[in-house]
Amino acid sequence: MISIVTATDIPALDMLVNSAYRGDSSKKGWTTEADLLEGLRTNPESLKKMIDEPGAVILKYADENGSLLACVYLKIKEDNLYLGMLTVSPELQSKGIGKQLLAAAESYAIDKNCSKITMTVISVRYELIAWYERHGYRATGETAPFPTDPEFGLPKTPIHFIVMEKPVI
């Protein structure tokens, strides 16, 4: 079931996101950033700020017992929906959950009268870029620097973001 994250979900959300992106547990899935970045992907304070941001939500995918299995961050910026932190538990990747959350994000964008969805993807995440391309997203040619704030992780190699987008209306 897909629904909107609340403050009570933050501890489980923090564990999910960090397990999918960093550390040994992330290496069970194909979305790991453990070889690219040191440190945690997020923390409870950052997640609280994200869900409290005007125009932002985090959608969660939970099983029938209410266990948090996946999430995606969405933020409206004028007529654009920014998509970030698409996360699926490493043990459940490649089972279609990410596709379901991507479809929910696209429906959300349409409901909010957004004309496109944009995202940033780490430039060397070729398999992830290809996955988004298979779902209709295209690189815009724009790039953005990777944050130098240790809160996002410390790069082990030079990296930057590429900007991708998909029209939805």
Secondary structure, 3 states (H helix, E strand, C coil): CEEECCHHHHHHHHHHHHHHHCHHHHCCCCCCCCCCEECCCCCHHHHHHHHHCCCEEEEEEECCCCCEEEEEEEEEECCEEEEEEEEECHHHCCCCHHHHHHHHHHHHHHHCCCCEEEEEEECCCHHHHHHHHHCCCEEEEEEEECCCCHHHCEECCCCEEEEEEEECC
